[in-house]
Amino acid sequence: MKKTIALVAFMTASLVSAQKATQFEIKIQPQKKYTLETVAVNNINMDIPTQGPMTILQETKGPFVMTTAKAAADGTIPTELKY
């Protein structure tokens, strides 16, 4: 009985496929300002043999600003990126 269940589970798992890819399309508008800020928080715990336990808490913020200008005649949109 256990072998039958294992065989059915294996066959089911072999027929299951991963999620199909999804594509996102980003469209920017002329004369707009887009902002994004990423925040990463790291909490590091260490045990140093000669000093004992040590904890380091680190927070990093990364601003990102994208400003678009008026659309050109050919349809392109000049863009300025600031990190």
C-alpha positions as CSV (number, residue, x, y, z in Angstrom):
1,M,0.0,0.0,0.0
2,K,2.8,2.4,0.9
3,K,4.5,1.7,-2.5
4,T,1.2,2.4,-4.3
5,I,0.8,5.7,-2.6
6,A,4.4,6.7,-3.2
7,L,4.1,5.7,-6.9
8,V,0.9,7.8,-7.3
9,A,2.5,10.8,-5.5
10,F,5.6,10.5,-7.7
11,M,3.6,10.3,-10.9
12,T,1.5,13.3,-9.8
13,A,4.6,15.3,-9.0
14,S,6.1,14.5,-12.3
15,L,3.1,15.9,-14.2
16,V,2.9,19.1,-12.3
17,S,4.8,21.9,-13.9
18,A,6.1,25.2,-12.6
19,Q,4.2,28.4,-12.9
20,K,4.2,29.9,-16.4
21,A,6.1,33.1,-16.9
22,T,4.3,36.4,-16.5
23,Q,5.5,39.5,-18.2
24,F,4.9,42.9,-16.8
25,E,5.1,45.9,-19.2
26,I,6.0,49.3,-17.7
27,K,4.7,52.3,-19.6
28,I,6.0,55.7,-18.5
29,Q,4.2,59.0,-19.1
30,P,5.9,62.2,-20.3
31,Q,6.5,65.1,-17.9
32,K,6.0,62.9,-14.8
33,K,8.2,62.2,-11.7
34,Y,8.4,58.6,-10.4
35,T,10.0,57.9,-7.0
36,L,10.9,54.6,-5.5
37,E,12.6,53.9,-2.2
38,T,14.0,50.6,-1.2
39,V,14.8,49.8,2.4
40,A,16.9,46.8,3.6
41,V,17.1,45.9,7.2
42,N,19.8,43.5,8.4
43,N,19.9,42.0,11.9
44,I,23.1,40.2,12.4
45,N,23.9,38.1,15.4
46,M,27.4,36.8,15.9
47,D,29.2,34.9,18.6
48,I,32.9,36.0,18.6
49,P,35.0,33.5,20.6
50,T,37.2,36.1,22.3
51,Q,34.4,38.7,22.9
52,G,31.1,36.9,23.3
53,P,27.8,37.6,21.5
54,M,27.5,40.7,19.3
55,T,24.4,42.1,17.5
56,I,24.6,44.5,14.5
57,L,21.4,46.2,13.3
58,Q,21.8,47.9,9.9
59,E,19.3,49.8,7.8
60,T,20.0,50.9,4.3
61,K,17.7,53.2,2.2
62,G,18.1,53.6,-1.5
63,P,16.1,56.4,-3.1
64,F,15.5,56.3,-6.9
65,V,13.9,59.2,-8.8
66,M,13.0,59.1,-12.5
67,T,11.9,62.3,-14.2
68,T,10.5,62.3,-17.7
69,A,10.5,65.2,-20.1
70,K,8.2,66.1,-22.9
71,A,7.8,63.4,-25.6
72,A,10.0,63.9,-28.7
73,A,8.5,63.9,-32.2
74,D,9.6,60.3,-32.7
75,G,7.7,59.1,-29.7
76,T,10.6,58.6,-27.4
77,I,10.5,60.1,-23.9
78,P,13.8,61.6,-22.5
79,T,14.3,60.4,-19.0
80,E,16.7,61.4,-16.2
81,L,17.5,58.8,-13.5
82,K,18.9,59.8,-10.0
83,Y,20.1,57.3,-7.4
